[in-house]
Amino acid sequence: MNDTPSTRPEDVLAAVDRTPYGAVVRDEARRRQMVYESLISGPDPIGREIGQQLRDGNLSPRDLLTVGDYQAFLSRARAQAERLELADLAAAAHSAATDNPDPDPDPDERPHADRGWAGYGDESSGERPWR
């Protein structure tokens, strides 16, 4: 059997579903609460404000797009998401699903795997990298 994790999004999600995180992914209210709390505890003051507004029900996720002051934050978040390496995410999900503590035995093949979220922040804005 091939132990190389697939990088197809549906396969990555299926691997996550087989981990303890799968229960969180399936629970929309819990997932949203975790996102809101992550924003609130983050380094960006606009992100903290957005998290509080969402948590308190003052804004819906759809409403965020109508607030001009949030556009730069949302653009940076989109850029960060676009830089995510699906192969690294797939390897982490595969590792968690198979209880393999070392998903990357050859770090030369995927040099960013040991950094976690490091390097995905928008350093030009003074924002700390995600970890």
Beta strands, then each sheet from edge to edge (+ up, - down):
end
